[in-house]
């Protein structure tokens, strides 16, 4: 465990062993997990992770490029197409 002190202006000095992951002026995401721990993640790390998977589905012709169209297509589905039913 590493301990750091938050000063009166709510600034936190990042300990040297973590400074390679964040630079002064970086934007960060701050979240609290279910145990009450603060999780500070540089936004660029999040973007880098998203870039790793970006385009993973790009070559699939059955998935529309517009995600809204894709979700609408999933919701619409063809669930009733195969059923033989009559309505009044």
N, C-alpha and C positions, 0 to 999 in steps of 0.2 A: 504494500500500500504506500502511496506517495501522498504526502500532506502538503498543501499550499494554503496560503492565507489570503482571504478576500479583504482588500483594504476598504476604507470608509467611502470610497467612490465606487465601490462594487467592481473594482478592477482585480483581476486574478493574474498573478505572475505564473506563467507556464514553466514548470520545472524543466531543467536542461534536457533530460532524457525524452521529453515529449515535444521539444521545440522543432524537431525535424518534420513533424506532422502539421505544424501550423506556423504561420508567419504573422507578424504584426500587421494589422489592417485586414486580415482575412475575415470573410463573413462566415459565421458558424451557425449551425442548427443546435439548439439547446432543448433537450427533452428530459423528462423524468420518467424512469421506469417504475414498475410496480413496487419495487423495494425502496423507492425514494431517492435513488442515485441519479445524479445529473449526468447526462450523456451529451458531450460536446463534440460535434462532428463538423469539420470544415465542409462547406457547401461544395467545394471543388472535389472532395472525396466522393460525395454523393453523385455529382455529375459524372465523374470518372467511372463509377460503378454502373451507372445507367448506360454510359457509352459502350461498356463491355457487352451488354446484351442488346443494344440498339441495332435494329436491322435483322435481328434473329429470325423474324418472320417475314422480312421484306420480300423474299423470293417466292412466297406462297401466293398463288393466284386466287385461291379460295378465300383469302382474307382481304377485305377492302382496306385501302390505305387510310381511310377516315375511320377512326376508332368509334365514332358515334354511329356510323352506318353499320359497323361490324356488330356492336352491341344490339342495335335494333334488329339486325338479321337474326342474331341468336335468340332474342326474346320472341320474335315472330315465329321462328322455327317452322317446321312442317309436321308438327305433331298430329294434326288431324287428317293429313292427306291420305294416310293409309287406312283409315277407318271407314267402314261402311255404315253410315248412320243417316237417319232421316229426322228432319225437324218439322214442327208444325208451323 
